[in-house]
Amino acid sequence: MEFSISVWMAEYQEKVEKIFGSRIWFIGLQGSYGRNEASEQSDIDVVLILDQVSAEDLHTYGKVLDSLPAREKICGFVSGKEELLNWDPSDLFQFCCDTTPVRGSLDKVREGVCSQDIRRAVHMGVCNIYHMCVHNMLHEKSIDILRGLYKSAVFTLQAIAFLQTGIYAKQKAELLSVLQGRDRDILEKSMAIKAKESISGAEQEELSAVLLDWASKWICRCAADRKKDI
């Protein structure tokens, strides 16, 4: 039987609400299913925010997940409400924009995020990509790590595009239409590398070099922009 995320979410919501009831502050869906870009290999990134979360709650929630179909695909985010409202704002921009609400709203969370937080998210994103790209080129030399870095670059590109245009492009096709130059090239390469079953050693070296250079340029650009704001 073909997998249906709407059917799965209905079963998930019914079981979670039966256990936690009024304690639930928010339920949402992230990732490719939330963006309507899912493939057979896509994970189910489900978000659950409760009034508070204890170790016992996590144990109970784990049993709920174990009872659901496609258990091996389920991942996502669980938090207490107060923890989320006091989270590092630079993390919350992507979290709010990439989450499709099923029950409740993240508007109160989004209110705490300003443009400086989004700039910090971009800076941290490119720094992390640069660091791991160097590590991978020297030590792991893993195509899976490189794929993951290009995937991470997409999230950073979404924040970059938002700062430049005021548009949050949730889907890659829309993001392509608002990006230009090297940023657009990175997104195109991210989409291409995801579609390829295998990549040659020469291709991997080229893709790594391009990503490294892009991250390097953005690290310096973010630092320069920050100095202007001081």
C-alpha positions in Angstrom: 0.0 0.0 0.0 1.3 3.5 -0.9 2.3 5.5 2.1 0.1 8.6 2.8 1.5 11.2 5.1 -2.0 12.6 5.8 -3.3 9.2 6.9 -0.1 8.7 9.0 -0.5 12.2 10.6 -4.1 11.5 11.5 -3.2 8.3 13.3 -0.2 10.0 15.0 -2.4 13.0 16.2 -5.1 10.7 17.5 -2.7 8.6 19.5 -0.7 11.6 20.8 -3.8 13.5 21.8 -5.2 10.5 23.6 -2.0 10.3 25.8 -1.2 14.0 26.3 -4.5 15.8 25.7 -4.6 19.4 26.8 -0.9 19.4 27.6 -0.2 19.6 23.8 0.8 23.2 22.8 1.8 22.4 19.2 2.0 19.6 16.6 3.7 20.2 13.3 5.5 18.6 10.4 8.9 19.5 9.1 11.2 18.4 6.3 10.3 17.1 2.9 6.8 16.0 3.9 6.1 19.4 5.3 7.3 21.0 2.0 5.4 18.5 -0.2 8.8 17.3 -1.6 9.0 13.9 -0.1 10.3 10.8 -1.7 10.1 7.1 -0.6 13.3 7.6 1.3 12.2 10.7 3.2 12.0 10.8 7.0 8.9 11.8 8.9 10.0 14.9 10.8 7.2 15.4 13.3 7.2 18.2 15.9 5.6 17.9 19.3 5.6 20.7 21.9 4.1 20.0 25.3 3.5 22.2 28.3 6.7 20.6 29.7 8.7 17.5 29.0 10.0 15.0 31.5 12.0 11.8 31.0 8.8 9.9 31.7 7.0 11.8 29.0 9.7 10.9 26.5 9.4 7.2 27.5 5.7 7.4 27.0 6.0 9.2 23.7 8.6 6.7 22.5 6.0 3.9 23.0 3.5 5.9 20.9 6.0 6.2 18.1 6.8 2.5 18.3 3.1 1.7 17.7 2.9 3.7 14.5 3.6 2.5 11.0 6.9 3.4 9.3 8.6 3.6 12.7 12.1 3.5 11.1 11.3 6.7 9.2 10.1 8.7 12.2 12.3 11.5 13.7 11.7 15.1 14.6 11.7 17.5 17.5 10.2 17.3 21.0 10.3 20.1 23.6 8.6 21.8 26.4 6.9 25.1 25.7 9.1 27.3 27.9 12.3 25.7 26.6 11.2 26.5 23.0 10.2 30.1 23.9 13.7 30.6 25.5 15.7 28.8 22.8 18.5 30.5 20.9 16.6 32.8 18.5 19.1 32.1 15.7 17.9 28.5 15.6 14.2 29.4 15.7 13.9 31.2 12.4 14.4 28.1 10.4 12.4 26.0 12.9 9.4 28.2 12.6 9.5 28.8 8.8 10.1 25.1 8.0 7.4 23.8 10.2 3.9 23.2 8.8 1.3 23.5 11.7 -1.1 20.6 12.4 -2.3 21.8 15.8 -1.5 25.1 17.4 0.7 28.0 16.1 4.4 29.0 16.4 3.6 32.7 16.0 4.6 33.5 19.6 8.0 31.8 19.0 8.5 33.6 15.7 7.9 37.0 17.4 11.1 36.6 19.3 13.3 36.3 16.2 14.8 39.5 14.7 16.9 40.2 11.6 20.1 40.0 13.6 19.2 36.5 14.7 18.7 35.5 11.1 22.1 37.0 10.2 23.6 35.0 13.0 21.9 31.8 11.8 23.5 32.4 8.3 26.9 33.0 9.9 26.8 29.9 12.1 25.5 27.9 9.2 28.3 28.7 6.8 30.9 28.4 9.6 29.7 24.8 10.4 29.6 23.9 6.7 33.2 25.2 6.2 34.5 23.4 9.2 32.9 20.0 8.3 33.9 20.4 4.6 37.5 20.8 5.6 37.3 17.8 7.9 35.7 15.7 5.2 38.2 16.7 2.5 41.1 15.8 4.8 39.9 12.8 6.7 36.5 11.1 6.0 36.3 11.8 2.3 32.7 10.6 2.4 30.2 11.3 -0.2 27.4 10.9 2.3 28.9 13.7 4.5 29.2 15.9 1.4 25.5 15.2 0.5 24.6 16.2 4.1 26.6 19.4 3.8 24.9 20.4 0.6 21.6 19.7 2.3 22.6 22.0 5.2 23.5 24.6 2.7 19.9 24.7 1.4 18.7 25.8 4.9 21.3 28.5 5.0 20.4 29.6 1.5 16.8 30.0 2.6 17.9 32.3 5.4 20.1 34.2 3.0 17.3 34.6 0.5 14.9 35.9 3.2 17.4 38.5 4.3 17.9 39.6 0.7 14.3 39.6 -0.5 12.0 39.2 2.6 10.7 36.0 1.0 11.0 32.6 2.8 11.1 30.1 0.0 10.0 26.8 1.5 10.3 24.7 -1.7 13.5 24.4 -3.7 11.8 25.5 -6.9 10.7 28.8 -5.4 14.2 29.2 -3.8 15.8 28.9 -7.2 13.7 31.7 -8.5 14.9 34.2 -5.8 18.6 33.2 -5.6 21.3 34.6 -7.9 24.9 33.9 -8.8 27.0 31.6 -6.6 24.1 31.0 -4.1 21.9 29.7 -6.9 24.8 27.5 -8.2 25.1 25.9 -4.7 21.4 25.2 -4.6 21.5 23.7 -8.1 24.4 21.5 -7.1 22.6 20.4 -3.9 19.6 19.3 -6.0 21.9 17.5 -8.5 23.9 15.7 -5.9 20.7 14.5 -4.2 19.4 13.0 -7.4 22.6 11.1 -8.3 23.1 7.5 -7.1 26.8 7.7 -7.4 29.5 10.4 -7.7 33.0 10.0 -9.0 36.1 10.9 -7.0 36.8 13.8 -9.3 33.2 15.1 -9.0 33.4 14.8 -5.2 36.6 16.9 -5.1 35.1 19.6 -7.4 31.8 19.7 -5.4 33.8 20.0 -2.1 36.0 22.8 -3.5 33.0 24.8 -4.7 31.2 24.4 -1.4 34.3 25.3 0.6 34.9 28.5 -1.4 31.2 29.5 -1.1 31.2 29.0 2.7 34.5 30.9 3.0 33.1 33.9 1.1 30.0 34.0 3.2 31.9 33.7 6.5 33.9 36.9 5.6 30.8 38.6 4.3 28.8 37.9 7.5 31.7 39.2 9.6 32.0 42.4 7.6 28.2 43.0 7.8 28.3 42.5 11.5 31.1 45.1 11.9 29.0 47.6 10.0 26.2 47.1 12.5 28.4 47.8 15.5 
